[in-house]
Amino acid sequence: METELSDSKTNPQKDKNSATLPKKVVSILRRRFPLELNGNPAKEGLLAAAVVFLLLFFLQPFGISEYHGNKLVVCLAFGLVTFICCLVLDYSIAMPLQRHAKTWKIWHQALTEFVEILIIGMFNFLTACLLFHYPMEPTACLEMLYFTIIIGLVYTLLSTSISYQRYMHRQLDALLEKNTRQQEGISITIQDHRVRGNDLNLPLNDLLYIEAQKNNVAVFFVHDGILNRTEIQSTLASVLDGLKDYPNIFQCHRSFAVNLNSITSAKGNSNGYILELGGGLATVPVSRSFVPKLKSFVK
């Protein structure tokens, strides 16, 4: 007991991370899942069938390696069963549920795909029984389901993650293109609070980002394709207050504010992002507390 109490006291950060991990998982599962990620059911079914075929053909589990017949035809049969199941389940289960759901969330998608994986595993087990004359025993069925679930979950996780990142990039690109067109010809003024300071006037679309530096702020902007820097006596809070009428000026960090129009790409995860600005002229961090607000711009 004394050892356990000692570990808890000496590792408070570990306990905090352990406590927040389930909350992060729940938060992710409650996010809206963009239905446009699903694409064409036939295309998705063909991709799943191809994955099943390749895994079975090269790994040859479930007695396929000992089969004396045409192994290529056998693996194609499992792929065909997977394709048919995907089509039937998408049109009979997934799509009706999506139409009736007010907001389709990630946990809805995950649960639906998990059920589909179980059903596909059952039909593949029946196919194996017919091809290899397996006895329909619960242990053999559970073994087939076990491997089907593992393969299915890995496939679902990878495909969903890749599709979601592509979706975010498409949304970001669309947002930037729209805002840039709308704000052509608009100029902004950033006030210098020095007695004889000169206010900075520049086109809004030329602004890249603003960085707080002690009692001043550094303004980074593009002129004739070249990155320029001007230091002004002010605070980041004061500058943002003066630019509050321009919603694309986004504070992404305690010390940084960025012009959303200047973002070229965003890389990272829920713990933070790195924004590339002006086609690689500069990079700016997005701290974890500002990530949800950044995502709200592109959803």
N, C-alpha and C positions, 0 to 999 in steps of 0.2 A: 504493500500500500504506500509506504514511504517513497519507494522508487517511482511509482506512478505519479505521486504528487510532485516530486522533484522534477520529473520530465515535463510536466505541465507548466511548471513555473519557469523553467529554463528555456522552453520553446513556445512562447505565447504566439509567435508569428505562425508556427506550424499549426497550432490549434485554430487560429483565425482562418487560415487558408482552408483547413479541412471543413470548417463550418460554412464557409462561403461557397465552396465548390458545388454542393447540391443546389444552392440558390442560383448559381450561374447556369447550371444545367436546366433548371425549371424555367429560368428566364428565356433561354434559347428555345426551349420547346414551345413556349407561349407566343413566340414571334409569328407574324403572319407569313404563311408560305405562299409565294406567288404561283398561282396556278399555271401561268404561262411557262413555267419551268418544265411542265410535264410533256409538252410538245405533242407529237403525233403518236397515239397508242401503238400503231403498227410498227413505227420506227423503233420505239422503246422496246416492244416485244421482240423484234429482230435482234436488237442489241443484246438483250437478256439471253435469247436463244443462242446467239453466237458465243457468249461467255460460257454458258453451260456446255456447249459442244466442245469448245477448246479445252476447258478444264477436264472434261471426261476423256477426251481423246488423248491428251498428253499425260495426265496423271493416272488414268484408268483405274479408278476405285470401284468398290461395290462388285468385285468379281469380273469386271470387264477385262482385266489383264489375263484371266484364265479362260476367257471365252474363245472358242475355237472357230467361231463363224467370222463374218465380216464385221470387224470392230467399227469401221467407219460408218456403216449403216446403222449400227446400234447407237452410236453417239449422235448421229443425225436424228434418230427416232426420239431420243431424250430432248434434243433441241426443239424438234417439232412440237412435242407435248408442252414444253415450256412456252413456246410462242403462242399456241392456241389458248393455253391457260391465261397468259397475260392479256390477250385480246378480250376473252370472255369476261375476266374479272374486272378489267378496266371499264368496260361498257356496262356491266351488270352491277358492280359494287362501287368502284371509286368515283366514276363520273356522276351517278345519281346522288351520292353523298355530298360531293362538292357543290352540286347545284342547290342542295337544300341547306347547306351550312351558311350561316351569316358571315362568318370569317373563318376561312380555312387556315389552320395553324400548322406549325411544324409537327406537333404531336399527333394531329389528325393524320397527316401524311405518313408519319412513321408507323402508327398503329395500323393504318390501312395496308401499307406495304408489308408489314409483318404478317398480317392475316393472309395476304396473297402468297407470301413465301411459304407459309405452312400448307396452303392448299396445293401449290405447285409441287411441294415436296411429297404430298400424299399421292398425287397423280403420277409423279415419277417413280414412286415406290410400286404402284400398281403396274406401271410399265415394266419395271425390273422383274416383277413376279411373272409377268407374261413371257418376257424374253428369256429369262434365266431359270424359269420354273422354281422360283423361290417359294417357300411356304409362307403364307401370310401370317407371320408371327409378330407380336407386339415389339419384341426386342429388335428384329430386323427393321421394322418400320421406324422405331425411335432412332436407330443408327442412321438411317437415310435422312430423317428429319434433322438430326443434329448437324450433319455436314451441309445440308441444304440451307439451314438457318445461318450457319457461319458464313458460307459463301454469299448468301443473299444479303446479309447485313453489311458485309464489307463492300459489296457492289453498290448497295443503296447509299451508304455513307459517302463513298467516293463520288458517285454520279451526282448526288444532291449537292455536295460541297462545290464541285466544279461548276455545276449549273447555276448555283446561287451566286458564285463569284462573277460568272459571266453576266448574270442578270444585273448585279450591282454596277458593273462596268458599263453596261448598256444604258442604265438609268442615269449614271453620272455623265456619260457622253451626251445624252439627250438634254440633260439639265444645263450643261455648260454651253451647248450650241444655242439653246433657246435664250438663256440669259445674255450671252454675248451679243446676239442679234438685237435684243430689246434695248441694250444699254449702249449701243454705238452712238457716239456724239455727246454722251453725258460726261460732264466734268465734275470733279469733287474738289473741295478745299479742306486742307488739314491745317489747323491753326497752330502757329508757333507762339508760345506764351512769353517769350523773351521780350524785353522792352523794345528792342529794335530788331526783333525777329521778323523774318519774311515768311508769310504763309505759303504753303505749297499747293499749287493748283496743277492738276493733271487729269487726263482722261481716265474715267473709271476703269475701262478695260485694260489700261496700262499698269494699274496697280497689281503687284504680286502679293506682298504681305507686309505686315507691320510687326516690329519686334520691340518689346520693352527692354530698355537698357538703363538701369539705375533711375536717374531723374529725367531721362530723355527717352524718345522713341526713335527707332531707325525705320525709315520708310523705304522699301525696295520696290522699284518699278522698272518697266522696260521703255527704252527710248531708242528708236531706230534699231531694234533688235539687240540692244546692249543692256545689260543689267546695271542699273544705277542705284545709288544709295544716298539718302539725305537724312541728316539727323536733326530732329526738332525737339525743342524743350516742351515736353508735355508728358502726360501719363497715358497708358494704353486705355484706361477707363474713360478718360476725357476724349480721346480720339474716337473711340467707339460710340460715345454719346453724341458726338458731332456727326457721325455717319449712320445714325440709327435709322434714317430713312432709306438706307440701302441694305436690304435683307441679305444680299449675297456677300456682305462683309461679315465673316464668321469667325468668332473667337474659338480657336481650336486648342488652345493651351493657355496656361496662366500668363505666359509671356509672349504669345503669338496670336495674331489675327490674320486671316487669309482671305483673299478675294477668290470666291468659289469659281469665278470665270477663268482664273489662271491655272486651275488644277489640270494637269496632264494625266496623272494616274495616281491611284491610291493603293498602297500595299500594307497589309497588316491583319489584325484580328480584333476581338473584343477588348484586348488589353491595350491597344493603341495602334495608330496608323502612322505611316510616313507619306506625306503628300509631295508629289513632284510637281513643280510649278514651271510654267513658261517653257515647256518642252525640254526640261532638264537644266534650266538656268539656276534653280534653287530647290531645296527640299525643306519642308517644315513638319514638325511632329504634331500629332494629335494625341493628347493625353487621354487616358481611359475614361475619365469623367465626361469628356466631350464627344466620345464615339457615338452614343445613342442619338445625339442631336445631329451629327454628321449624317448618320444613316437616314434620319427623318427627311433630309433634303432629297435623297435619291430614291425613296420608296414611292 
